């Protein structure tokens, strides 16, 4: 099960953090962000859990990044959640 984390860096210097394991809930939160007035940028992290890496140890696997607009973040969110 994936873990979703979102940090919103607001124009007034505040940071709001949202964490959930529900993909649908997280996607709804992403769509509701008011980028026009309040948000400077956002940090998105999707953690896939611990798996055996090439060195044979258990490592955290995740994708993350900083985004300055809604379109890029939503597109990236969809790519991070593709089933293979």
N, C-alpha and C positions, 0 to 999 in steps of 0.2 A: 504494500500500500504506500502511495506517495504522500509526502508531507509538503504542504505549500506554505511559503512565507512571503509576505509582502511588507516592505517598509516604504512609507510615503514621506518624503522630505518636503515639508510645506514651506511656503515663502516666508513665514514669520519665524522660521528656525525650529519649529516643532517636528518631531518624528512620530508617526503613528505606525504601529506594527500589528499585522493581522496574521494569524497562523490557524490552519485547519487541515484536516485530512480529506475533506469532501471536495472533489473536483468541481461539481456543479455549483456549490456555494461559493467557492473561490472565484470561479468565472463570473458569477453574478456580481461579486464585489469589484472585480476588475472593470466591468462595464459601467459601474456606477461612479467611478472616480471623476471628480470635477477638475479636469486638467486646466481649463481656461482661467480659473481664478485663484486656486489655492495651492496647486502642486508644482514644485520646482522640478523634481525628478523622483523616480521610484526604483526600488531594488526588488527584483523578483528572484526567488530561489525555489527550485523543485528538487526535493531529495527523494531518491529512489531506494534508500536503505543501504545496508552493508552487504557487500558481495566480495567474493574472492577476486583479488586483482592479479595482475601478471606476475607479481612477486610472491604470490601464495598467501598473503595476509588478508585479513578482512579490512576493506576500505570503504569509506562513505562515497557513494556515487550520487552526483547532483549536477544540475545545470543552473547557472545564475547569471545575472547581468543587471546593469543600470539602464533605465530607459527614460527619455525626455518627452515622449508622446504616447498617446493611447494606442494608436494604430500599430506601432512597432512592438509594443508590449503584448497586445492581444495576438498578433501573428506569431511571435516567439512562444507564447504560452501554448498555442495550438501545436507548434512543432515539438516542443518539449514533451507533450502528452501523446504523441503518435505511438500507436502500438506496432511492434515489429514482430 
